[in-house]
Amino acid sequence: MLRTHTCGELTIQNAGQEVNLCGWVQRSRDMGGLTFVDLRDRYGITQLVFNMEVNPVLCLEARKLGREFVISAKGLVAERSNKNPKLPTGEIEINMTSFEILNASKIPPFTIEDNTDGGEELRMKYRYLDLRRNINRKNLELRHKMAIATRNYMNDQGFIEIETPVLIKSTPEGARDFVVPSRMNPNQFYALPQSPQTFKQLLMIAGFDRYFQLVKCFRDEDLRADRQPEFTQIDCEMSFITQEDILNTFENLAKHLFKVVKDLEIGNFPRISYDLAMQEYGSDKPDIRFGMKLFELNDLVKGKGFKVFDEAGLVVGLNAEGCAEYTRKQLDDLTEWVKRPQIGASGLVYIRCNMDGTVKSSVDKFYSSSDLTSILETFNAKPGDLVLVLAGKKESTQKAAGELRLEMGRRLGLMDPAVFKPLWVINFPLLEFDEETNRYYAKHHPFTSPVPEDIQLLESNPGAVRANAYDLVINGVEIGGGSIRIHNKELQKKMFQILSFTEEDAQEQFGFLMTAFEYGAPPHGGIAFGFDRWCTIFGGGESIRDFMAFPKNNSGRDVMIDTPAKISTVQLKELNIKLVN
Amino acid sequence: MLRTHTCGELTIQNAGQEVNLCGWVQRSRDMGGLTFVDLRDRYGITQLVFNMEVNPVLCLEARKLGREFVISAKGLVAERSNKNPKLPTGEIEINMTSFEILNASKIPPFTIEDNTDGGEELRMKYRYLDLRRNINRKNLELRHKMAIATRNYMNDQGFIEIETPVLIKSTPEGARDFVVPSRMNPNQFYALPQSPQTFKQLLMIAGFDRYFQLVKCFRDEDLRADRQPEFTQIDCEMSFITQEDILNTFENLAKHLFKVVKDLEIGNFPRISYDLAMQEYGSDKPDIRFGMKLFELNDLVKGKGFKVFDEAGLVVGLNAEGCAEYTRKQLDDLTEWVKRPQIGASGLVYIRCNMDGTVKSSVDKFYSSSDLTSILETFNAKPGDLVLVLAGKKESTQKAAGELRLEMGRRLGLMDPAVFKPLWVINFPLLEFDEETNRYYAKHHPFTSPVPEDIQLLESNPGAVRANAYDLVINGVEIGGGSIRIHNKELQKKMFQILSFTEEDAQEQFGFLMTAFEYGAPPHGGIAFGFDRWCTIFGGGESIRDFMAFPKNNSGRDVMIDTPAKISTVQLKELNIKLVN
């Protein structure tokens, strides 16, 4: 090794030792007789001291060191007179006896500091420099810790990790596939997996009753802030189980990760049905770090002559505690906010519970003081509270109210990133009807089984059928989801019919799976977690990009290696493809 | 859970307990009053007993169970009268009280037994049934065990696993890339990585001084038995190290895996230079489970009038101990064997050391008895031994002799798959000259550094420059290889020149890496192991396919899911490509 120690480990215990450190020059300060160099590696920072009186030649050489030079430095550990309690190595410094420049460095295009002066575009182009920043290093270290803790936990529970193929078959259902032309099979293509769904089901049929995999998945979608063309899943599947077993097994995984990675003991996760989540939180991924539940007001407000409420499918409100002091301006702003197209409400009604006990609302014309008081009682509103009410079509109004709830939570500082409130959302609808194409789509995927007692509704009322499906939500983010699968060939056939697959489509796309079901498929189910997202939540980050070593930008480009790129005509010819301009 | 126990865990200790098992019907035997069903799951086999006298209805139902039916079975654990010591559960059986068919099965197309009647093609089409066979299940379990042991060991050594991207950039150097058309960047392509080589070097520049990854890699090559279009590497890189540190670190990983996976204590691995390996074993991946070293005979045989030897660049032999009794026919067969195009020798000379001390050779005409005795002494040949000699051009004759050595090792039973003899081969040549294109190619890859003392030869005699490169070989199989990298931009530029890269080529393909080298690249090096191969060696298997869940055939096809396949014209259009017929 070119070093005896790292830059993060020397303490007062090592005083007097001769050591050899390697690392990067973080900064250097020239203080007349002394030159200080902060040497950085993955493990920390150690202060090197060059003394003009003791060794002027060395000191002068040291003054030539630029930022990010890589050096190997030899010296004696000494107690600092001026200790730095913020640094683990802050009690010591190294009195230098010699050093060697292992590599020089050009001046980096941005500062290697937590608060860097580099914009995102520049940092992505020089991602290898960006990754030198503590904050990014810690993100990747957290990701590694999550991965190894996950694997060991799953292994301890008897799961085995099995690698499924990356070169698979394109299926038009779901998002767009990335495809790979086959040279050996002209005019044919592989596809990259959007998930190993069918393979993990085949592994259950193969008898591997507890499978997991941390696996790269791919989706050729138009990218948003929180999407990447390649991402990682914790993919899991079990046989001979019920939904209850899945929820328990993976709740325990989550608790284990909270403990190991965040040092947090989390109690049992609440479970809430999709219907109730929509009703109380206006979201299928409720953030339950705070209450502010939605209440339906239809019975209280209808028939009093206020047309907006009378004609609405749903009148729903929430109590923004302590917001009675909101000014006219603030209320107008909030009204504008809910009317933005992303939220889509037509307006906002408020009922203010003044400190003196009086009530004031924007609908005083239609509602008596006692009408308003009844509404306030629904929310347990106290003097000082502000009830906000939306009205409109049921589904869109639920969602708008859910967004308003989150916005008020943000404004009131109720969403502490250090607080974690996981929960299960269960009993999702099995199907979604799409008006445009006039057909049902699988809410989850076509292999999701219905709740047994709802199977009878499949023909008569498909929209009402609940799925044996579940999501794990943490702080308003869907971390994972899964379902108990259909293991019966007949039921699977019926599902394909309801999803408007022709017999031929189903056969061509999933024929091998349907054949496999004929050879003793066990009852099975599973779950997949968005590993990037989970890391992001645990790391207190905003974007999954910050938890990937080499992410792509919104155009799917890696600006560092400059890809995608043109390929040679020889390559195109070998692959039997031609470009269309 | 639908079961209380697995089919592998019940013993005499459980006698009297009521249990619930789930699994597949391996076989059933109808013995008049009793019906026995062997129930199988991933963990083992348990015998279920149905008694016609006790419960005739249940027994008659059980008789209808076909092979591979999936059932849930309830009963009481009882001691067997007729114990089966070969089975962990062989002391007990379950007296059945009820069962439920969870899923029926068609008759499988081949028997689910270690010695199956199914051919490879059929088994691959029904791979999910093939994987039910013990032998395949054990292979994947071994692979999982290897992976988790590797990860924990690397983690314990301070390495962090970092995921590098799968959608990268095509580089013409090396094998053919698989490419992925980009929809968002028309007429541009991603490539799938042949290895994360450049990314791991960038991670070193980023300061992650100990990186590893178990990672899928891709090569669009014409497939042979031991090649797959996608395969897995244990990819590793370290900074601030010398070759010695790499060899020690990864020798310890290998020893750890031998211990954990094979329960074997392996001593220190021998190290041998490439030149010596070629000289003594005729191979850069010698199988040292047996001796039978090659000896050069040029000095002993030249100038005696035997033209074949006189004109040869190399005359080289080996001692096949105890083979003096080989018949004329056997020697003729062996001569034919070495003359096959795969071996390419022009003939075979033998010198037989008879049991009575006399010597007989196929070149008695040219060599006196004392000439021959001198040769035999070179090999320490004893009465009963047979020395075999090849002659020709140096390099091809070394290789042919190496192949002959392996063949004799096989014939003499010297290659016990339960014996493991790892070693390091070091000091590879840096460059290989290709006569056809009249240029040098990197033997390893263009980032491999020369042995420091040979740098001066780079201009004058590139072919003589040794690389700071090493391979780990186990039982004649190259398990891994790596090198200390060039971290100096000037040296890297010179390498590209020697490899006939134009400035533009180098810039276009590796520009970002060369730029990165300007910002403080630390000295670094690494290694990559063929994970599939390592599993295959440890599992005593023949082909890496048997250690992959869903391998492809020699045409790169997955015959189970029938891919590669056609994609829709909509997809082609979105990707701006057209098929060429």
Contacts between the chains, C-beta under 8 A, distances in Angstrom:
chain1	res1	chain2	res2	distance
A	1	B	240	6.4
A	1	B	241	5.9
A	1	B	242	7.6
A	1	B	245	5.5
A	2	B	240	4.3
A	2	B	241	6.7
A	2	B	242	7.3
A	2	B	523	6.6
A	3	B	240	5.4
A	22	B	239	7.8
A	22	B	240	4.3
A	22	B	522	7.0
A	24	B	207	6.7
A	24	B	520	5.6
A	40	B	207	7.7
A	41	B	207	6.4
A	41	B	209	6.6
A	42	B	207	5.4
A	42	B	208	6.1
A	42	B	209	5.5
A	68	B	519	6.0
A	68	B	520	4.3
A	69	B	520	6.1
A	70	B	520	4.6
A	70	B	521	7.1
A	70	B	522	5.0
A	72	B	240	7.7
A	102	B	487	7.8
A	102	B	522	6.3
A	102	B	523	5.8
A	103	B	487	6.1
A	103	B	488	7.0
A	103	B	517	7.8
A	103	B	520	5.5
A	103	B	521	5.3
A	103	B	522	6.7
A	103	B	523	7.8
A	104	B	520	7.4
A	105	B	518	7.0
A	105	B	519	5.0
A	105	B	520	3.7
A	106	B	518	4.9
A	106	B	519	5.9
A	108	B	519	5.9
A	126	B	516	8.0
A	126	B	519	7.4
A	127	B	202	7.5
A	127	B	206	7.7
A	128	B	202	4.5
A	128	B	203	7.5
A	128	B	205	4.6
A	128	B	206	4.4
A	128	B	516	5.2
A	128	B	519	7.4
A	129	B	206	7.4
A	129	B	519	5.9
A	131	B	203	7.4
A	131	B	206	3.7
A	131	B	207	7.1
A	131	B	208	7.3
A	132	B	206	5.6
A	132	B	207	4.9
A	137	B	207	7.1
A	137	B	208	7.3
A	140	B	160	6.9
A	140	B	162	5.7
A	140	B	208	7.3
A	141	B	160	6.1
A	143	B	162	7.8
A	143	B	163	7.9
A	144	B	155	7.7
A	144	B	160	4.2
A	144	B	161	5.2
A	144	B	162	7.0
A	147	B	161	6.1
A	148	B	151	6.2
A	148	B	152	7.3
A	148	B	155	5.3
A	148	B	161	7.2
A	151	B	148	6.2
A	151	B	151	6.4
A	152	B	148	7.3
A	152	B	152	7.1
A	155	B	144	7.7
A	155	B	148	5.3
A	160	B	140	6.9
A	160	B	141	6.1
A	160	B	144	4.2
A	161	B	144	5.2
A	161	B	147	6.1
A	161	B	148	7.2
A	162	B	140	5.8
A	162	B	143	7.8
A	162	B	144	7.0
A	162	B	549	5.0
A	163	B	143	7.9
A	163	B	216	7.3
A	163	B	232	6.4
A	163	B	548	7.3
A	163	B	549	6.5
A	164	B	549	6.3
A	164	B	550	6.4
A	165	B	230	6.3
A	165	B	549	7.9
A	165	B	550	5.0
A	165	B	552	7.6
A	165	B	558	6.7
A	166	B	166	7.2
A	166	B	192	7.7
A	166	B	216	5.5
A	166	B	218	7.4
A	166	B	230	5.4
A	167	B	178	7.5
A	167	B	218	7.6
A	167	B	229	6.1
A	167	B	230	5.8
A	167	B	552	7.3
A	167	B	556	7.9
A	167	B	558	7.7
A	167	B	563	7.3
A	167	B	564	7.7
A	168	B	558	7.3
A	168	B	561	6.5
A	168	B	563	6.0
A	169	B	558	7.7
A	169	B	561	5.0
A	169	B	562	7.0
A	169	B	563	3.9
A	169	B	564	7.7
A	169	B	565	5.6
A	170	B	565	7.0
A	170	B	567	5.2
A	170	B	571	7.0
A	172	B	568	6.8
A	176	B	183	7.2
A	176	B	571	7.9
A	176	B	574	7.4
A	177	B	571	7.6
A	178	B	167	7.5
A	178	B	180	5.1
A	178	B	190	7.8
A	179	B	180	6.9
A	179	B	181	7.0
A	179	B	567	5.8
A	179	B	571	6.6
A	179	B	575	7.1
A	180	B	178	5.1
A	180	B	179	7.0
A	180	B	180	5.5
A	180	B	192	7.1
A	180	B	564	7.8
A	181	B	179	7.1
A	181	B	181	7.8
A	181	B	577	7.9
A	182	B	556	6.3
A	182	B	564	3.9
A	183	B	176	7.2
A	183	B	220	5.7
A	184	B	220	8.0
A	184	B	222	7.3
A	184	B	555	5.6
A	184	B	556	4.8
A	185	B	555	6.6
A	185	B	556	6.6
A	185	B	557	6.7
A	185	B	564	4.8
A	187	B	566	6.8
A	187	B	579	4.8
A	187	B	581	7.1
A	188	B	563	7.8
A	188	B	564	3.7
A	188	B	565	5.6
A	188	B	566	6.0
A	189	B	564	5.4
A	189	B	565	6.8
A	189	B	566	7.4
A	189	B	567	4.8
A	190	B	178	7.8
A	190	B	563	5.9
A	190	B	564	4.9
A	191	B	563	7.7
A	191	B	567	7.7
A	192	B	166	7.6
A	192	B	180	7.1
A	198	B	561	7.5
A	199	B	549	7.5
A	199	B	550	6.5
A	202	B	127	7.5
A	202	B	128	4.5
A	202	B	550	7.9
A	202	B	560	7.9
A	203	B	128	7.5
A	203	B	131	7.4
A	203	B	549	7.0
A	205	B	128	4.6
A	206	B	127	7.7
A	206	B	128	4.4
A	206	B	129	7.4
A	206	B	131	3.7
A	206	B	132	5.7
A	207	B	24	6.7
A	207	B	40	7.7
A	207	B	41	6.4
A	207	B	42	5.3
A	207	B	131	7.1
A	207	B	132	4.9
A	207	B	137	7.0
A	208	B	42	6.1
A	208	B	131	7.3
A	208	B	137	7.3
A	208	B	140	7.3
A	209	B	41	6.6
A	209	B	42	5.5
A	216	B	163	7.3
A	216	B	166	5.5
A	216	B	216	7.4
A	218	B	166	7.4
A	218	B	167	7.6
A	220	B	183	5.7
A	220	B	184	8.0
A	222	B	184	7.4
A	223	B	184	8.0
A	229	B	167	6.1
A	230	B	165	6.3
A	230	B	166	5.5
A	230	B	167	5.8
A	232	B	163	6.4
A	239	B	22	7.7
A	240	B	1	6.4
A	240	B	2	4.3
A	240	B	3	5.4
A	240	B	22	4.4
A	240	B	72	7.7
A	241	B	1	5.9
A	241	B	2	6.7
A	242	B	1	7.6
A	242	B	2	7.2
A	245	B	1	5.4
A	487	B	102	7.8
A	487	B	103	6.1
A	488	B	103	7.0
A	512	B	560	5.6
A	512	B	561	5.3
A	512	B	562	6.9
A	516	B	126	8.0
A	516	B	128	5.2
A	517	B	103	7.8
A	518	B	105	7.0
A	518	B	106	4.9
A	519	B	68	5.9
A	519	B	105	4.9
A	519	B	106	5.9
A	519	B	108	5.9
A	519	B	126	7.4
A	519	B	128	7.5
A	519	B	129	6.0
A	520	B	24	5.6
A	520	B	68	4.3
A	520	B	69	6.1
A	520	B	70	4.6
A	520	B	103	5.5
A	520	B	104	7.4
A	520	B	105	3.7
A	521	B	70	7.1
A	521	B	103	5.4
A	522	B	22	7.0
A	522	B	70	5.0
A	522	B	102	6.3
A	522	B	103	6.8
A	523	B	2	6.6
A	523	B	102	5.8
A	523	B	103	7.8
A	548	B	163	7.3
A	549	B	162	5.0
A	549	B	163	6.5
A	549	B	164	6.3
A	549	B	165	7.9
A	549	B	199	7.5
A	549	B	203	7.0
A	550	B	164	6.4
A	550	B	165	5.0
A	550	B	199	6.5
A	550	B	202	7.9
A	552	B	165	7.6
A	552	B	167	7.3
A	555	B	184	5.5
A	555	B	185	6.6
A	556	B	167	7.9
A	556	B	182	6.3
A	556	B	184	4.7
A	556	B	185	6.6
A	557	B	185	6.7
A	558	B	165	6.8
A	558	B	167	7.7
A	558	B	168	7.3
A	558	B	169	7.7
A	560	B	202	7.9
A	560	B	512	5.6
A	561	B	168	6.5
A	561	B	169	5.0
A	561	B	198	7.5
A	561	B	512	5.3
A	562	B	169	7.0
A	562	B	512	6.9
A	563	B	167	7.3
A	563	B	168	6.0
A	563	B	169	3.9
A	563	B	188	7.8
A	563	B	190	5.9
A	563	B	191	7.7
A	564	B	167	7.7
A	564	B	169	7.6
A	564	B	180	7.8
A	564	B	182	3.9
A	564	B	185	4.8
A	564	B	188	3.7
A	564	B	189	5.4
A	564	B	190	4.9
A	565	B	169	5.5
A	565	B	170	7.0
A	565	B	188	5.6
A	565	B	189	6.9
A	566	B	187	6.8
A	566	B	188	6.0
A	566	B	189	7.4
A	567	B	170	5.2
A	567	B	179	5.8
A	567	B	189	4.8
A	567	B	191	7.7
A	568	B	172	6.8
A	571	B	170	7.0
A	571	B	176	7.9
A	571	B	177	7.6
A	571	B	179	6.6
A	573	B	580	7.7
A	574	B	176	7.4
A	575	B	179	7.1
A	576	B	579	6.4
A	576	B	580	4.7
A	576	B	581	7.7
A	577	B	181	7.9
A	577	B	577	4.8
A	577	B	578	6.8
A	577	B	579	6.3
A	577	B	580	6.3
A	578	B	577	6.7
A	578	B	578	4.5
A	578	B	579	7.6
A	578	B	580	5.4
A	579	B	187	4.8
A	579	B	576	6.4
A	579	B	577	6.3
A	579	B	578	7.6
A	580	B	573	7.7
A	580	B	576	4.7
A	580	B	577	6.3
A	580	B	578	5.4
A	581	B	187	7.1
A	581	B	576	7.6
